[in-house]
Amino acid sequence: MTIIGAVCFALAFLSAVGLLVEDAHDRVAVAAAESARQLALSLEREVSRNIDLIDLSIQATADGVEQPVVMALPRVLREQLLFSRAAAARYIRNISVFDRDGRLIADSLSTLPSTQGRSGGAPFIPVTPQPAPAGDALFIGQPYLASDSTTRLVRFSRNRRTPQGIFSGVVTATVNLNDFSEVFYSLNVMPGTMVRLSTRNGVALLRDFTPPSAQTARESGSPGLTGRMLIALAMIFSKPADASLVAERPVPGTPLILSVQLSSQTVFADWRRWAIQLEAYSLFVSSLFLAGALYLTHVLRMRMRSEAVVTRLASIDSLTQLPNRRALDSTYSREVMRAARECRPLSVLFVDIDHFKTYNDQYGHVAGDHTLQAVADAVRACLRRDTDFVARYGGEEFVAILPDTAAREATALADVIRLAVRDLRRPHASVEAGVVTASIGVASYDRATDRATGSLLERADRALYAAKRTGRDRVTLCPTPAVEVFREPADLTA
Ligand SMILES: Nc1nc2c(ncn2[C@@H]2O[C@H](COP(=O)(O)OP(=O)(O)OP(=O)(O)O)[C@@H](O)[C@H]2O)c(=O)[nH]1
């Protein structure tokens, strides 16, 4: 019981620790979700500001192209004026102006207009073959690789319109995405954070981009083998929900969506360390507790065993190994009460070795002891039922208690015992039989004829006395008193 209780307590303790760990995990996850949201907001503003810059460059160029005064300027001057804003953002590779038929009419990289509709070797993707609807929005094309196969480019474009609102061509800004990613450099984000910038239909401009500040190796949150085992154990008792560490925000005025994903390794690094320590301490404390409980159980068992030995020794006669007088008293009271309660018969035998004083005198006390042991064994061997009980009453006297045994069977059993003692054939020159004999007094309780049991032992003793007086080596049954059991019989032998 102690061990089961201790195991239950240890499990309850570990479960409580598991709940604590789970609760802490949830708190960290909630805080991380908020951080991701805030970071996405900051990044969205940064992206929005830079795209505004690109758009302004496009719009300034488009406005300039529509000015006849500007277009009348010498080419060098005209292009300096048209593309002055392109230098404002260093990730704008070039700005190109196309007429309504797709012909390149000006380009910030080249002062020689081409009629081939191509720019910088990159494939030209027509913005729209037809005039766009009113309120033309900024258009963002598909990203593509430049001829160097490493630079990723994307075109931002807007339709040109005459002051009368007639579609007159397209202005494009080709943006170097590798350089554009630098807009995130200034932000200080936690290690392992990934940023993704994509169009609403899933085309990624920046895919799983990790800002340099997020690449800084911090102290690794990765647990060792023991740590992993402890965390696994913690998770048995607590199953933290998978908190979302991703936050998404649309970039206003563009078809772009910015998403931020925090690294769960980093977010939960401190929690993991704390959980490992807590679980380790909890396991240590639980183990100590279990060890203490085991030790206590062991000590208690030892004590119970030694108490059982002491109790047994206290109720056993050392010479004959039969129960002693003390054990007899408790068994006698119990059986007497049971017989009265359950209306069952009960008999008591008083066995006494004849002329044992003379035997001791003749053969010595050591031989006397051996004879006592032999008689005790003989009496014990005659009792067949588990419920039968025999004890050494004192000296050379033994008492047998026979539950559920009426006077007739008890008398017969007493005679069997008497003969068994004779059959030991232990020489005794001072008695008539020439061997050790015993006299036995029998008393029985039967509810049909008797009303009390209190004097059963006394009556058996008196019957024994009668047996002694009438010549020994015999069995005498005490007559059952009709009403008063304490009445002294005048003469049992009469
Ligand atoms: N050897 C030995 N003798 C014992 C022990 N206990 C009692 N006795 C002896 O048993 C004898 C009993 O003698 P009595 O009570 O006079 O009875 P008895 O001589 O048997 O005579 P009856 O009972 O009338 O036949 C005494 O001499 C005791 O010393 C014992 O443990 N060992």
The ligand as an ORCA input file, in Angstrom:
! r2SCAN-3c Opt
* xyz 0 1
  N      11.098    -32.889     33.424
  C      10.172    -31.984     33.629
  N       9.371    -32.122     34.660
  C       8.412    -31.245     34.879
  C       8.241    -30.144     34.013
  N       7.189    -29.416     34.480
  C       6.728    -30.026     35.584
  N       7.460    -31.146     35.842
  C       7.317    -32.061     36.931
  O       6.114    -32.765     36.856
  C       5.812    -33.204     38.148
  C       4.377    -33.119     38.398
  O       4.104    -33.809     39.613
  P       2.700    -33.818     40.318
  O       2.008    -32.511     40.047
  O       2.934    -34.149     41.701
  O       1.909    -34.918     39.642
  P       2.298    -36.388     39.329
  O       3.537    -36.767     39.999
  O       2.330    -36.549     37.834
  O       1.141    -37.162     39.937
  P      -0.253    -37.341     39.313
  O      -0.495    -36.168     38.429
  O      -1.192    -37.351     40.477
  O      -0.233    -38.601     38.583
  C       6.647    -32.334     39.093
  O       7.634    -33.140     39.710
  C       7.298    -31.326     38.219
  O       8.603    -31.018     38.623
  C       9.110    -30.027     32.928
  O       9.031    -29.114     32.098
  N      10.059    -30.963     32.777
*
